[in-house]
Amino acid sequence: MLQKFRILALLEGISFLIILFITMPLKYLFENPMPNKIIGMVHGVLFLGYVVFAIFLKTELKWSNKQTAIILLCSIIPFGTFWADKKYLKN
């Protein structure tokens, strides 16, 4: 289960960075909002999956409230999911 969550965290982090560094400049600098809409939808689904999966793993892996909060917080910080993977998710 943890391995699947790590893959989801990686995909969520990548989608966040694509939005931040590629599709947002396309939207605001080049007035092309379509890539942002598409990647934004994908990122939204990945983000929701990340949150639900993290809450599920909290009970499965008996994470503390603090550890769970940090892992959830990492999903809204650029590069956060990569740090969470290295710090908390790797065995």
Biotite code that builds the C-alpha atoms (Angstrom):
import biotite.structure as struc

atoms = struc.array([
    struc.Atom([0.000, 0.000, 0.000], chain_id="A", res_id=1, res_name="MET", atom_name="CA", element="C"),
    struc.Atom([2.753, 2.406, 0.913], chain_id="A", res_id=2, res_name="LEU", atom_name="CA", element="C"),
    struc.Atom([4.432, 1.901, -2.467], chain_id="A", res_id=3, res_name="GLN", atom_name="CA", element="C"),
    struc.Atom([1.214, 2.890, -4.263], chain_id="A", res_id=4, res_name="LYS", atom_name="CA", element="C"),
    struc.Atom([0.932, 5.986, -2.080], chain_id="A", res_id=5, res_name="PHE", atom_name="CA", element="C"),
    struc.Atom([4.522, 6.921, -2.893], chain_id="A", res_id=6, res_name="ARG", atom_name="CA", element="C"),
    struc.Atom([3.728, 6.708, -6.622], chain_id="A", res_id=7, res_name="ILE", atom_name="CA", element="C"),
    struc.Atom([0.608, 8.834, -6.120], chain_id="A", res_id=8, res_name="LEU", atom_name="CA", element="C"),
    struc.Atom([2.644, 11.380, -4.110], chain_id="A", res_id=9, res_name="ALA", atom_name="CA", element="C"),
    struc.Atom([5.231, 11.547, -6.893], chain_id="A", res_id=10, res_name="LEU", atom_name="CA", element="C"),
    struc.Atom([2.564, 12.112, -9.554], chain_id="A", res_id=11, res_name="LEU", atom_name="CA", element="C"),
    struc.Atom([0.792, 14.719, -7.402], chain_id="A", res_id=12, res_name="GLU", atom_name="CA", element="C"),
    struc.Atom([4.065, 16.580, -6.847], chain_id="A", res_id=13, res_name="GLY", atom_name="CA", element="C"),
    struc.Atom([4.942, 16.517, -10.537], chain_id="A", res_id=14, res_name="ILE", atom_name="CA", element="C"),
    struc.Atom([1.490, 17.772, -11.534], chain_id="A", res_id=15, res_name="SER", atom_name="CA", element="C"),
    struc.Atom([1.785, 20.601, -8.993], chain_id="A", res_id=16, res_name="PHE", atom_name="CA", element="C"),
    struc.Atom([5.131, 21.681, -10.437], chain_id="A", res_id=17, res_name="LEU", atom_name="CA", element="C"),
    struc.Atom([3.825, 21.479, -14.019], chain_id="A", res_id=18, res_name="ILE", atom_name="CA", element="C"),
    struc.Atom([0.975, 23.791, -13.066], chain_id="A", res_id=19, res_name="ILE", atom_name="CA", element="C"),
    struc.Atom([3.228, 26.157, -11.174], chain_id="A", res_id=20, res_name="LEU", atom_name="CA", element="C"),
    struc.Atom([6.074, 26.452, -13.668], chain_id="A", res_id=21, res_name="PHE", atom_name="CA", element="C"),
    struc.Atom([4.550, 25.616, -17.052], chain_id="A", res_id=22, res_name="ILE", atom_name="CA", element="C"),
    struc.Atom([0.792, 26.052, -17.324], chain_id="A", res_id=23, res_name="THR", atom_name="CA", element="C"),
    struc.Atom([0.471, 29.157, -15.144], chain_id="A", res_id=24, res_name="MET", atom_name="CA", element="C"),
    struc.Atom([2.993, 31.118, -17.247], chain_id="A", res_id=25, res_name="PRO", atom_name="CA", element="C"),
    struc.Atom([1.203, 29.874, -20.371], chain_id="A", res_id=26, res_name="LEU", atom_name="CA", element="C"),
    struc.Atom([-2.083, 31.105, -18.954], chain_id="A", res_id=27, res_name="LYS", atom_name="CA", element="C"),
    struc.Atom([-0.985, 34.524, -17.756], chain_id="A", res_id=28, res_name="TYR", atom_name="CA", element="C"),
    struc.Atom([1.930, 35.434, -20.003], chain_id="A", res_id=29, res_name="LEU", atom_name="CA", element="C"),
    struc.Atom([0.746, 33.917, -23.279], chain_id="A", res_id=30, res_name="PHE", atom_name="CA", element="C"),
    struc.Atom([-3.010, 34.004, -22.677], chain_id="A", res_id=31, res_name="GLU", atom_name="CA", element="C"),
    struc.Atom([-3.402, 30.258, -23.263], chain_id="A", res_id=32, res_name="ASN", atom_name="CA", element="C"),
    struc.Atom([-5.544, 28.851, -20.427], chain_id="A", res_id=33, res_name="PRO", atom_name="CA", element="C"),
    struc.Atom([-6.309, 25.422, -21.949], chain_id="A", res_id=34, res_name="MET", atom_name="CA", element="C"),
    struc.Atom([-3.214, 23.557, -20.637], chain_id="A", res_id=35, res_name="PRO", atom_name="CA", element="C"),
    struc.Atom([-3.936, 24.931, -17.181], chain_id="A", res_id=36, res_name="ASN", atom_name="CA", element="C"),
    struc.Atom([-7.509, 23.646, -17.307], chain_id="A", res_id=37, res_name="LYS", atom_name="CA", element="C"),
    struc.Atom([-6.448, 20.158, -18.379], chain_id="A", res_id=38, res_name="ILE", atom_name="CA", element="C"),
    struc.Atom([-3.496, 19.731, -16.029], chain_id="A", res_id=39, res_name="ILE", atom_name="CA", element="C"),
    struc.Atom([-5.465, 21.472, -13.281], chain_id="A", res_id=40, res_name="GLY", atom_name="CA", element="C"),
    struc.Atom([-8.179, 18.835, -13.486], chain_id="A", res_id=41, res_name="MET", atom_name="CA", element="C"),
    struc.Atom([-5.624, 16.024, -13.393], chain_id="A", res_id=42, res_name="VAL", atom_name="CA", element="C"),
    struc.Atom([-3.854, 17.661, -10.461], chain_id="A", res_id=43, res_name="HIS", atom_name="CA", element="C"),
    struc.Atom([-7.148, 18.077, -8.602], chain_id="A", res_id=44, res_name="GLY", atom_name="CA", element="C"),
    struc.Atom([-7.934, 14.367, -8.899], chain_id="A", res_id=45, res_name="VAL", atom_name="CA", element="C"),
    struc.Atom([-4.393, 13.439, -7.824], chain_id="A", res_id=46, res_name="LEU", atom_name="CA", element="C"),
    struc.Atom([-4.572, 15.848, -4.877], chain_id="A", res_id=47, res_name="PHE", atom_name="CA", element="C"),
    struc.Atom([-7.869, 14.407, -3.655], chain_id="A", res_id=48, res_name="LEU", atom_name="CA", element="C"),
    struc.Atom([-6.507, 10.891, -4.052], chain_id="A", res_id=49, res_name="GLY", atom_name="CA", element="C"),
    struc.Atom([-3.406, 11.885, -2.072], chain_id="A", res_id=50, res_name="TYR", atom_name="CA", element="C"),
    struc.Atom([-5.460, 13.270, 0.807], chain_id="A", res_id=51, res_name="VAL", atom_name="CA", element="C"),
    struc.Atom([-7.841, 10.299, 0.954], chain_id="A", res_id=52, res_name="VAL", atom_name="CA", element="C"),
    struc.Atom([-4.997, 7.792, 0.664], chain_id="A", res_id=53, res_name="PHE", atom_name="CA", element="C"),
    struc.Atom([-2.996, 9.569, 3.405], chain_id="A", res_id=54, res_name="ALA", atom_name="CA", element="C"),
    struc.Atom([-5.960, 9.476, 5.779], chain_id="A", res_id=55, res_name="ILE", atom_name="CA", element="C"),
    struc.Atom([-6.477, 5.798, 4.992], chain_id="A", res_id=56, res_name="PHE", atom_name="CA", element="C"),
    struc.Atom([-2.786, 5.034, 5.600], chain_id="A", res_id=57, res_name="LEU", atom_name="CA", element="C"),
    struc.Atom([-2.875, 6.882, 8.915], chain_id="A", res_id=58, res_name="LYS", atom_name="CA", element="C"),
    struc.Atom([-4.961, 4.087, 10.391], chain_id="A", res_id=59, res_name="THR", atom_name="CA", element="C"),
    struc.Atom([-3.261, 1.284, 8.430], chain_id="A", res_id=60, res_name="GLU", atom_name="CA", element="C"),
    struc.Atom([0.298, 2.294, 9.336], chain_id="A", res_id=61, res_name="LEU", atom_name="CA", element="C"),
    struc.Atom([-0.573, 3.865, 12.700], chain_id="A", res_id=62, res_name="LYS", atom_name="CA", element="C"),
    struc.Atom([0.885, 7.245, 11.866], chain_id="A", res_id=63, res_name="TRP", atom_name="CA", element="C"),
    struc.Atom([0.730, 9.879, 14.589], chain_id="A", res_id=64, res_name="SER", atom_name="CA", element="C"),
    struc.Atom([-1.488, 12.918, 14.118], chain_id="A", res_id=65, res_name="ASN", atom_name="CA", element="C"),
    struc.Atom([1.631, 15.068, 13.728], chain_id="A", res_id=66, res_name="LYS", atom_name="CA", element="C"),
    struc.Atom([3.121, 12.829, 11.025], chain_id="A", res_id=67, res_name="GLN", atom_name="CA", element="C"),
    struc.Atom([-0.191, 12.714, 9.169], chain_id="A", res_id=68, res_name="THR", atom_name="CA", element="C"),
    struc.Atom([-0.553, 16.497, 9.368], chain_id="A", res_id=69, res_name="ALA", atom_name="CA", element="C"),
    struc.Atom([2.963, 16.991, 7.985], chain_id="A", res_id=70, res_name="ILE", atom_name="CA", element="C"),
    struc.Atom([2.335, 14.559, 5.132], chain_id="A", res_id=71, res_name="ILE", atom_name="CA", element="C"),
    struc.Atom([-0.934, 16.327, 4.296], chain_id="A", res_id=72, res_name="LEU", atom_name="CA", element="C"),
    struc.Atom([0.672, 19.766, 4.558], chain_id="A", res_id=73, res_name="LEU", atom_name="CA", element="C"),
    struc.Atom([3.377, 18.673, 2.122], chain_id="A", res_id=74, res_name="CYS", atom_name="CA", element="C"),
    struc.Atom([0.746, 18.302, -0.578], chain_id="A", res_id=75, res_name="SER", atom_name="CA", element="C"),
    struc.Atom([0.168, 22.066, -0.715], chain_id="A", res_id=76, res_name="ILE", atom_name="CA", element="C"),
    struc.Atom([3.829, 23.120, -0.656], chain_id="A", res_id=77, res_name="ILE", atom_name="CA", element="C"),
    struc.Atom([5.866, 23.057, -3.884], chain_id="A", res_id=78, res_name="PRO", atom_name="CA", element="C"),
    struc.Atom([8.324, 20.138, -3.740], chain_id="A", res_id=79, res_name="PHE", atom_name="CA", element="C"),
    struc.Atom([6.638, 19.072, -0.470], chain_id="A", res_id=80, res_name="GLY", atom_name="CA", element="C"),
    struc.Atom([5.595, 15.611, -1.590], chain_id="A", res_id=81, res_name="THR", atom_name="CA", element="C"),
    struc.Atom([9.166, 14.835, -2.635], chain_id="A", res_id=82, res_name="PHE", atom_name="CA", element="C"),
    struc.Atom([10.443, 15.856, 0.798], chain_id="A", res_id=83, res_name="TRP", atom_name="CA", element="C"),
    struc.Atom([7.694, 13.841, 2.524], chain_id="A", res_id=84, res_name="ALA", atom_name="CA", element="C"),
    struc.Atom([8.661, 10.804, 0.462], chain_id="A", res_id=85, res_name="ASP", atom_name="CA", element="C"),
    struc.Atom([12.300, 11.079, 1.458], chain_id="A", res_id=86, res_name="LYS", atom_name="CA", element="C"),
    struc.Atom([11.630, 11.883, 5.113], chain_id="A", res_id=87, res_name="LYS", atom_name="CA", element="C"),
    struc.Atom([8.549, 9.808, 5.973], chain_id="A", res_id=88, res_name="TYR", atom_name="CA", element="C"),
    struc.Atom([7.619, 7.350, 3.241], chain_id="A", res_id=89, res_name="LEU", atom_name="CA", element="C"),
    struc.Atom([10.871, 5.607, 2.316], chain_id="A", res_id=90, res_name="LYS", atom_name="CA", element="C"),
    struc.Atom([11.677, 2.501, 4.302], chain_id="A", res_id=91, res_name="ASN", atom_name="CA", element="C"),
])
